[in-house]
Amino acid sequence: MTTYKHPHGHVFYRKMSHARPKIDYGEGIYLFDEDGQRYMDGSGGPLVVNVGHGRSEIVTAMAEQAQKAAYVHAIMFTNQATEQLSDELAELVPINNARFFYLSSGSEVVEGAIKLARQIQQARGENGRSTIISRYQSYHGMSLGALSVSGRPGLRAPYLGMLHDMPHIAPPYPYRDPVSGEEAADRLEAAILAAGVENTAAFLAEPISGASLGAAAPPDDYWPAIRTICDKYGVLLIADEVLVGMGRTGKWWGIDHWQVQPDILVTSKGLAGGYFPLGFVAARHDDVELIRQKLGDWNHGGTFSHHAVGCAAALATLHIMQKERLVENSASLGPKLGQMLHEALGSHPHVGDIRGRGLFWGLELVEDRTSKRPFPASRHLAWAVWQRAFDNGLIIYESQGCADGQNGDLLMLGPPLIVTEAQLAEMVAILTAAVHAELGHGG
Ligand SMILES: Cc1ncc(COP(=O)(O)O)c(C=O)c1O
């Protein structure tokens, strides 16, 4: 296999010491490297490739838009793709009469959302409100603002002196912290009172935890209680749907599982299926209108905002999802994937929890099932299982730190939503073999 490893070549990557094959092309749920080795994309990269690889409809839509006008500056022009995408998305997001602002990544839309929350509060005359409360064991991006609200100590550590000091509360985590949703939500009320109501602009969280807690969903009374607390104190509710949005969990949006309306919703990853780096910040019309009336403009932007080719890619992605009923596929295959995982690994002594919704499932590995003691982080267990699966042609997603910020290993599956039941079975078989190879059969 041809592999590329730092310091080979003139590129450098985040993970510097592992080798990476060179990809030639992708098709459906598969990727092929230049030696012809096939990989099943069991996680769509980091939960991005929702409609599969090699979709010519999207490529054509992008090419046509690029031929007509590849770039127009959003300060000066609008374009049909951006307008139409927004009209169609307005029918799908759980915000009445929503307005959309497009940026180029998850980190950017999170930055955008917290700045928009600040400006909405200013437009309301609440000038003191600039604190954003978020949660531990959460990930909202790598830029300094997004990292300030993220709750991942390992990622924050080198940059602590550069981050904003924002309060974090414990997330709902039924496996390790089996409190009711209301009790978990009370932590928000306590944090608002501690920070000062007059200082608190917004609460930001993922409706279902993504990379950091591997598909941990809150108890059913959590999100309604959070909405009530936000309303009580005039705090805006921001749903980070960067990972769990766009049908991933069997509904268009993670928050749809609880029919709660956020004030601001952001998404990215699956929005344009990986064909273009795109995300949006969605907000209520009356809040956007208030900014216009009171402040004149939203003091934010970006050279590549509202990108015409990106919006054309997202529109084509959206149409594929609707035509092929991919949200429904995610909803109906989700329980089957869960059952396969339970049958294959549910009684393994080092699999502590198996959880998920739609086509997003996480396995939490533990050293001891009774005490739920995690393996020490120094073992890099999730990465080791990831490597074994990868060597056998399956791409999964992994993370470390779920248990306490440092320790705790998660393996995640989140395949393209076009996946079939037979393909899921093959993925589970390779994943199971990887777990057995690393941790034994546990018999
Ligand atoms: C919930 C969530 N928010 C924000 C981000 C940041 O997105 P990006 O990597 O595109 O900047 C991620 C990325 O994994 C994410 O999962």
The ligand as an ORCA input file, in Angstrom:
! r2SCAN-3c Opt
* xyz 0 1
  C     -20.923     19.812     17.085
  C     -19.800     20.410     16.315
  N     -19.706     21.754     16.227
  C     -18.709     22.352     15.553
  C     -17.736     21.598     14.918
  C     -16.618     22.274     14.166
  O     -16.761     22.033     12.812
  P     -15.529     22.228     11.798
  O     -14.584     21.098     12.035
  O     -16.165     22.173     10.446
  O     -14.933     23.549     12.066
  C     -17.806     20.203     14.975
  C     -16.777     19.378     14.312
  O     -16.630     18.205     14.554
  C     -18.855     19.591     15.685
  O     -18.965     18.254     15.785
*
